[in-house]
């Protein structure tokens, strides 16, 4: 299609006589084309299927399958008939397995992976403002985190949590919540999370103040999780079983603001990006508590277009006055673009709740990332050390998921594979074994008797 368009443009520009007629047609068709494009559903473009090899037991293969939407929120409730396995036999020939040949364990039934999770909670002065439900943001955040802990315990998830508040003192504010490796280590807690619950009760009584510094706390959290020795030194519940798979490493950044150090913000963000690239195993989920930039613009009737919606433009152009006629717009700005960039780069979720109920719903969505689908199937053509390639296809018209294909995984079967023969063959082999054994016994008895007779004859002579 692109080649045809390029060819048409080339002909039109080479032929001077065609130019006026060409641009007349284009001017008539362009609005129609744009309208058709805008009417095309785009939501499915971001849906993806990702698989990893879970295990190989004899000739049974188990895959972990993650299905997420465009916000990378896991899609739950899919059924066996929605999946199709494309694999290869030992000669490398493609084979398609139908739903009847696979076993699906839903994401709600699979055993969740163990996880180390650092929750960074913004304790800056703006958290004393009210959200869209007229609830103080700090209270909404703490109530949401309490529900978060209760949900983890209810689902019996193997999650170690470190709740770390952050804020920087400034002006008349003397509160300073620093984030250091020792503080992160000290705050780690496992179910029943008595330490974390007490910490939440303590934070609920704080008269918050101070400024938001996003990049320093987040960098410390990523560095901490990236050092394996740190995780090994975290105390665990003695009754917990040893995890059979590597733990998930995650950070939830809970903030209602933006990084206040604006002069070198681009460079500091670039440094954070480099750090995230060095620790690809760490997922950062971001939660911006408050209004989106366009919502704040509309509420304040600010003359900014969508393309102009940046933190700095909103700070400089938009106005929101308090009772003392002070412009307090900066207290309501959430750095939506940066929070989304951070989550996208690390494969995390980025959500923007506006009230306590949405906070609870958002935190519960983060927990879904610990669970994935499992698909089990008998590998066709499995043989000792045979190599295979497999991918998963997903087609669920009822969920708006059509024509999705996963990445391809390659694996080799174990050196020892037990192939189970059909029942008729096993019965035949069993009967033959018995007959041969009985026949051998008769031959041995006859041979023994012959030897005995020969020995008697020899002694009598």
C-alpha positions as CSV (number, residue, x, y, z in Angstrom):
1,X,0.0,0.0,0.0
2,X,2.8,2.4,0.9
3,X,4.5,1.7,-2.4
4,X,1.3,2.5,-4.4
5,X,0.9,5.8,-2.6
6,X,4.5,6.7,-3.2
7,X,4.1,5.8,-6.9
8,X,1.0,8.0,-7.2
9,X,2.8,11.0,-5.6
10,X,5.8,10.5,-7.9
11,X,3.6,10.5,-11.1
12,X,1.7,13.5,-9.9
13,X,4.8,15.6,-9.3
14,X,6.6,14.5,-12.5
15,X,3.6,15.5,-14.5
16,X,2.9,19.2,-14.1
17,X,-0.5,19.0,-15.7
18,X,-1.7,16.4,-13.1
19,X,-0.7,18.6,-10.1
20,X,-3.9,20.7,-9.8
21,X,-6.2,17.7,-10.4
22,X,-4.1,15.5,-8.0
23,X,-4.3,17.9,-5.1
24,X,-8.0,18.5,-5.7
25,X,-8.7,14.8,-5.4
26,X,-6.4,14.5,-2.3
27,X,-8.2,17.4,-0.6
28,X,-11.5,15.6,-1.1
29,X,-10.3,12.2,0.0
30,X,-8.2,13.2,3.0
31,X,-11.1,14.1,5.4
32,X,-12.8,10.8,4.5
33,X,-9.5,8.8,5.1
34,X,-9.0,10.5,8.4
35,X,-12.5,9.8,9.4
36,X,-12.2,6.1,8.6
37,X,-8.9,5.9,10.6
38,X,-10.4,7.5,13.6
39,X,-13.4,5.1,13.5
40,X,-11.1,2.1,13.5
41,X,-10.9,0.6,17.0
42,X,-7.4,1.1,18.4
43,X,-7.8,-0.4,21.9
44,X,-6.8,-3.9,20.7
45,X,-3.5,-2.6,19.3
46,X,-1.9,-2.6,22.8
47,X,-3.1,-6.1,23.8
48,X,-0.2,-8.5,24.0
49,X,0.5,-12.2,24.8
50,X,3.8,-13.1,26.3
51,X,5.0,-16.7,27.2
52,X,7.9,-18.1,29.1
53,X,8.8,-21.8,29.6
54,X,7.8,-22.9,33.1
55,X,9.0,-26.5,33.2
56,X,9.4,-29.8,31.3
57,X,8.5,-33.0,33.1
58,X,9.1,-36.0,31.0
59,X,7.1,-35.2,27.9
60,X,4.7,-32.6,29.5
61,X,5.5,-29.0,28.8
62,X,4.2,-26.2,31.1
63,X,4.1,-22.6,29.9
64,X,3.5,-19.4,31.7
65,X,1.2,-17.1,29.7
66,X,0.7,-13.4,30.4
67,X,-2.1,-11.5,28.6
68,X,-2.2,-7.7,29.1
69,X,-4.1,-4.8,27.7
70,X,-2.7,-1.6,26.4
71,X,-2.1,-0.3,29.9
72,X,-0.3,-3.6,30.7
73,X,-3.0,-4.6,33.1
74,X,-3.4,-8.4,33.0
75,X,-6.6,-9.6,31.3
76,X,-8.3,-12.3,33.4
77,X,-11.2,-14.7,32.8
78,X,-10.0,-16.2,29.5
79,X,-11.0,-19.8,28.8
80,X,-9.3,-22.9,27.3
81,X,-11.1,-22.5,24.0
82,X,-9.6,-19.0,23.6
83,X,-6.0,-20.4,23.3
84,X,-4.3,-22.4,20.6
85,X,-0.8,-23.9,20.7
86,X,1.5,-24.0,17.7
87,X,4.5,-26.2,18.2
88,X,6.8,-28.6,16.3
89,X,7.4,-32.3,16.2
90,X,10.9,-33.9,16.5
91,X,11.5,-33.3,12.8
92,X,10.7,-29.6,13.2
93,X,7.4,-29.9,11.3
94,X,4.6,-27.5,12.6
95,X,1.8,-28.9,14.6
96,X,-1.3,-27.1,15.9
97,X,-2.9,-28.3,19.2
98,X,-6.6,-27.7,19.7
99,X,-8.1,-26.6,23.0
100,X,-9.0,-30.2,23.7
101,X,-5.3,-31.1,23.7
102,X,-4.2,-28.5,26.3
103,X,-4.9,-27.9,29.9
104,X,-5.4,-24.3,31.0
105,X,-4.9,-23.2,34.6
106,X,-6.5,-19.8,35.0
107,X,-4.6,-16.9,36.4
108,X,-6.8,-17.0,39.6
109,X,-5.9,-20.7,40.1
110,X,-2.2,-20.6,39.5
111,X,0.2,-20.4,42.4
112,X,1.4,-16.8,42.5
113,X,5.1,-16.0,42.2
114,X,6.9,-14.8,45.3
115,X,7.7,-11.1,45.2
116,X,9.7,-8.4,46.9
117,X,7.8,-5.1,46.7
118,X,8.8,-1.6,47.7
119,X,5.9,0.8,48.1
120,X,7.1,4.5,47.9
121,X,4.4,6.7,49.6
122,X,4.5,10.4,48.9
123,X,4.2,12.4,52.2
124,X,4.6,15.9,50.7
125,X,2.3,18.8,51.7
126,X,0.0,18.4,48.7
127,X,-1.2,15.1,50.2
128,X,-3.3,17.1,52.7
129,X,-5.5,18.4,49.8
130,X,-8.8,16.7,48.9
131,X,-9.4,14.5,45.9
132,X,-12.5,14.4,43.6
133,X,-14.5,12.7,46.3
134,X,-13.6,15.4,48.8
135,X,-11.4,13.0,50.8
136,X,-8.0,14.0,52.1
137,X,-5.5,12.3,49.8
138,X,-3.3,10.9,52.6
139,X,-6.3,9.2,54.2
140,X,-7.4,7.8,50.8
141,X,-3.9,6.5,50.2
142,X,-3.6,4.9,53.6
143,X,-7.0,3.3,53.4
144,X,-6.1,1.9,50.0
145,X,-2.9,0.4,51.3
146,X,-4.7,-1.2,54.2
147,X,-7.0,-2.9,51.7
148,X,-4.0,-3.8,49.6
149,X,-2.4,-5.7,52.6
150,X,-5.7,-7.4,53.4
151,X,-6.1,-8.5,49.8
152,X,-2.6,-10.0,49.8
153,X,-3.3,-11.9,53.0
154,X,-6.7,-13.1,51.7
155,X,-5.1,-14.5,48.5
156,X,-2.2,-15.9,50.5
157,X,0.4,-14.2,48.3
158,X,4.0,-14.7,49.1
159,X,4.9,-11.0,49.1
160,X,7.5,-9.2,51.2
161,X,6.7,-5.5,51.4
162,X,8.7,-2.5,52.4
163,X,6.6,0.6,53.0
164,X,8.8,3.7,52.6
165,X,7.5,7.2,52.9
166,X,9.3,10.0,51.1
167,X,9.3,13.8,51.2
168,X,11.9,16.6,51.5
169,X,11.8,19.3,54.1
170,X,11.7,22.9,53.0
171,X,10.7,26.3,54.3
172,X,8.9,25.9,57.6
173,X,8.5,22.2,57.1
174,X,10.9,20.1,59.3
175,X,9.6,16.7,58.2
176,X,12.2,14.9,56.1
177,X,11.5,11.3,54.9
178,X,14.7,10.2,53.4
179,X,15.0,7.0,51.4
180,X,18.2,5.0,52.0
181,X,19.1,1.3,51.6
182,X,19.1,0.9,55.4
183,X,15.6,2.3,55.7
184,X,14.3,0.1,52.9
185,X,15.8,-2.9,54.6
186,X,14.4,-2.0,58.0
187,X,10.9,-1.6,56.7
188,X,10.6,-5.0,54.9
189,X,7.8,-7.0,56.4
190,X,6.0,-10.3,55.6
191,X,2.5,-11.5,56.4
192,X,0.7,-10.7,58.7
193,X,2.4,-7.4,58.1
194,X,2.2,-6.1,61.6
195,X,5.1,-3.8,61.1
196,X,3.6,-2.2,58.0
197,X,0.1,-1.8,59.5
198,X,1.6,0.0,62.5
199,X,3.6,2.2,60.1
200,X,0.4,3.1,58.3
201,X,-1.3,4.1,61.5
202,X,1.7,6.2,62.4
203,X,1.7,8.0,59.0
204,X,-2.0,8.6,59.1
205,X,-1.4,11.0,62.1
206,X,1.3,13.1,60.3
207,X,0.6,16.7,59.4
208,X,2.2,16.3,56.0
209,X,4.4,19.0,54.5
210,X,7.5,19.3,52.4
211,X,8.3,18.8,48.7
212,X,8.3,15.9,46.3
213,X,11.5,14.4,45.0
214,X,10.5,11.5,42.8
215,X,13.8,10.4,41.2
216,X,16.0,10.0,44.3
217,X,13.7,7.6,46.2
218,X,12.9,5.7,43.1
219,X,16.5,5.3,42.2
220,X,17.3,4.0,45.7
221,X,14.5,1.4,45.5
222,X,15.6,0.1,42.1
223,X,19.3,-0.1,43.1
224,X,18.3,-2.0,46.3
225,X,16.2,-4.6,44.5
226,X,19.0,-5.0,41.9
227,X,21.5,-6.3,44.5
228,X,20.8,-10.0,45.2
229,X,22.6,-9.9,48.6
230,X,20.1,-7.4,49.8
231,X,17.2,-9.7,49.2
232,X,18.9,-12.7,50.8
233,X,19.3,-10.8,54.0
234,X,15.6,-9.9,54.3
235,X,14.0,-11.9,57.2
236,X,11.2,-14.2,56.1
237,X,8.4,-16.1,57.8
238,X,9.9,-19.4,58.9
239,X,6.7,-21.3,57.9
240,X,7.0,-20.1,54.3
241,X,8.3,-22.7,51.8
242,X,11.3,-21.9,49.8
243,X,10.2,-20.4,46.4
244,X,10.7,-22.7,43.4
245,X,10.9,-19.8,41.0
246,X,12.9,-16.5,41.2
247,X,10.9,-13.8,43.0
248,X,9.3,-10.9,41.2
249,X,10.9,-7.5,42.0
250,X,8.7,-4.5,41.9
251,X,8.2,-0.9,43.1
252,X,4.9,0.9,43.5
253,X,5.5,4.7,43.3
254,X,2.5,6.4,44.9
255,X,2.6,10.1,44.3
256,X,0.2,13.0,43.8
257,X,2.8,15.4,42.4
258,X,5.9,16.0,40.4
259,X,9.6,16.2,41.0
260,X,10.2,19.8,42.2
261,X,13.8,20.1,40.9
262,X,12.9,21.4,37.5
263,X,16.2,23.0,36.4
264,X,17.9,19.7,35.6
265,X,14.8,17.5,35.5
266,X,15.5,16.1,32.0
267,X,19.0,15.0,33.0
268,X,17.8,13.4,36.2
269,X,15.1,11.5,34.3
270,X,17.7,10.3,31.8
271,X,19.9,9.1,34.7
272,X,16.8,7.2,36.0
273,X,16.3,5.7,32.6
274,X,19.8,4.4,32.5
275,X,19.4,2.9,35.9
276,X,16.2,1.1,34.9
277,X,17.9,-0.3,31.8
278,X,20.6,-1.7,34.1
279,X,18.0,-3.5,36.2
280,X,15.5,-4.9,33.7
281,X,14.2,-7.4,36.3
282,X,12.7,-4.6,38.4
283,X,9.2,-3.5,37.3
284,X,8.0,0.0,38.4
285,X,4.3,0.5,38.8
286,X,3.2,4.2,39.1
287,X,0.1,5.6,40.7
288,X,-0.6,9.3,40.1
289,X,-3.2,10.2,42.7
290,X,-5.3,13.2,41.5
291,X,-6.4,14.9,38.4
292,X,-4.9,14.2,34.9
293,X,-3.4,17.2,33.3
294,X,-6.3,17.7,30.9
295,X,-8.7,17.5,33.8
296,X,-6.8,20.2,35.7
297,X,-6.7,22.3,32.6
298,X,-10.4,22.0,32.1
299,X,-11.2,22.8,35.7
300,X,-9.1,25.9,35.7
301,X,-10.2,26.9,32.2
302,X,-6.5,27.2,31.2
303,X,-5.8,28.1,27.6
304,X,-3.5,25.2,26.8
305,X,-4.0,22.7,23.9
306,X,-3.5,19.0,24.4
307,X,0.0,19.2,22.8
308,X,1.0,21.9,25.3
309,X,0.0,19.9,28.4
310,X,3.3,19.6,30.3
311,X,4.0,20.0,34.0
312,X,6.0,23.2,33.4
313,X,3.4,24.8,31.1
314,X,0.6,24.1,33.5
315,X,2.6,25.6,36.4
316,X,3.3,28.8,34.5
317,X,0.0,29.3,32.7
318,X,-2.8,27.8,34.7
319,X,-4.2,29.5,37.9
320,X,-5.9,28.1,40.9
321,X,-6.3,30.5,43.9
322,X,-7.0,29.7,47.5
323,X,-8.8,31.9,50.0
324,X,-5.7,34.1,50.4
325,X,-5.5,34.7,46.6
326,X,-2.4,32.6,46.3
327,X,-1.9,30.5,43.2
328,X,-1.8,26.9,44.4
329,X,-1.9,25.2,41.0
330,X,1.4,23.3,41.6
331,X,-0.2,21.4,44.5
332,X,-2.6,19.7,42.2
333,X,-0.3,18.8,39.3
334,X,0.5,15.1,38.7
335,X,3.4,14.4,36.4
336,X,1.3,12.1,34.2
337,X,3.7,11.9,31.3
338,X,6.8,11.0,33.4
339,X,4.9,8.5,35.5
340,X,3.6,6.7,32.4
341,X,7.1,6.7,30.8
342,X,8.6,5.1,33.9
343,X,6.0,2.4,34.0
344,X,6.2,1.7,30.3
345,X,9.9,1.4,30.2
346,X,9.9,-1.3,33.0
347,X,6.8,-3.2,31.9
348,X,4.8,-1.9,34.8
349,X,1.3,-0.5,35.1
350,X,0.5,3.2,35.2
351,X,-2.8,4.3,36.8
352,X,-4.3,7.6,37.9
353,X,-7.0,7.2,40.5
354,X,-9.0,10.2,41.5
355,X,-10.8,9.0,44.6
356,X,-10.4,6.4,47.4
357,X,-12.4,3.7,45.6
358,X,-10.2,4.1,42.5
359,X,-7.1,3.9,44.7
360,X,-8.3,0.5,46.1
361,X,-9.2,-0.7,42.6
362,X,-5.8,0.4,41.2
363,X,-3.8,-1.3,44.0
364,X,-5.7,-4.5,43.4
365,X,-4.8,-4.4,39.8
366,X,-1.1,-4.3,40.7
367,X,-1.6,-7.7,42.5
368,X,-2.9,-9.3,39.3
369,X,0.7,-8.9,37.8
370,X,1.8,-11.7,40.2
371,X,-0.5,-14.2,38.6
372,X,-0.4,-15.6,35.1
373,X,-2.1,-18.3,33.1
374,X,-0.4,-21.7,32.9
375,X,-0.9,-24.0,29.9
376,X,0.1,-27.7,30.0
377,X,0.3,-30.1,27.0
378,X,2.0,-33.3,25.9
379,X,4.7,-32.4,23.5
380,X,4.1,-34.1,20.1
381,X,7.0,-36.1,18.9
382,X,8.8,-35.8,22.2
383,X,12.1,-37.8,22.2
384,X,15.3,-37.8,24.1
385,X,16.9,-34.3,23.7
386,X,14.5,-33.4,20.8
387,X,14.2,-29.7,20.2
388,X,11.0,-27.8,19.7
389,X,9.6,-24.4,19.1
390,X,6.2,-23.2,20.5
391,X,4.1,-20.1,20.4
392,X,0.6,-19.3,21.8
393,X,-2.2,-17.8,19.7
394,X,-5.2,-16.1,21.3
395,X,-8.6,-15.5,19.7
396,X,-11.5,-14.4,21.9
397,X,-14.1,-12.3,20.1
398,X,-16.2,-11.9,23.3
399,X,-13.2,-10.1,24.9
400,X,-12.2,-8.2,21.8
401,X,-9.0,-10.2,21.5
402,X,-8.5,-11.4,18.0
403,X,-5.4,-12.6,16.1
404,X,-3.0,-12.2,18.9
405,X,0.3,-14.2,18.8
406,X,2.9,-14.5,21.4
407,X,6.7,-14.6,21.2
408,X,8.3,-18.0,20.3
409,X,10.1,-20.1,22.9
410,X,12.6,-22.8,22.1
411,X,13.4,-25.7,24.3
412,X,14.9,-29.2,24.4
413,X,13.2,-32.2,26.0
414,X,14.9,-34.0,28.8
415,X,17.4,-36.8,28.0
416,X,15.1,-39.4,29.6
417,X,11.5,-39.3,28.3
418,X,9.0,-41.9,29.4
419,X,6.7,-42.6,26.4
420,X,3.5,-44.3,27.6
421,X,2.4,-47.0,25.2
422,X,-1.3,-47.6,24.4
423,X,-3.1,-50.1,26.7
424,X,-3.4,-52.8,24.0
425,X,0.4,-52.7,23.3
426,X,1.1,-52.8,27.1
427,X,-1.3,-55.9,27.5
428,X,0.4,-57.6,24.5
429,X,3.8,-57.1,26.0
430,X,2.7,-58.3,29.4
431,X,1.1,-61.5,28.0
432,X,4.3,-62.2,25.9
433,X,6.5,-61.6,28.9
434,X,4.4,-64.1,30.9
435,X,4.4,-66.7,28.1
436,X,8.2,-66.4,27.6
437,X,8.8,-66.7,31.3
438,X,6.6,-69.8,31.6
439,X,8.2,-71.3,28.5
440,X,11.6,-70.6,30.0
441,X,10.6,-72.2,33.2
442,X,9.5,-75.4,31.4
443,X,12.7,-75.6,29.4
444,X,14.8,-75.1,32.6
445,X,12.8,-77.9,34.4
446,X,13.3,-80.3,31.6
447,X,17.0,-79.5,31.4
448,X,17.4,-79.9,35.1
449,X,15.7,-83.3,35.0
450,X,17.9,-84.5,32.1
451,X,21.0,-83.5,34.1
452,X,19.7,-85.4,37.1
453,X,19.1,-88.5,35.1
454,X,22.6,-88.3,33.5
455,X,24.2,-88.0,36.9
456,X,22.3,-91.0,38.3
457,X,23.4,-93.1,35.3
458,X,27.0,-92.0,35.7
459,X,27.0,-93.0,39.4
460,X,25.4,-96.4,38.8
461,X,28.1,-97.2,36.2
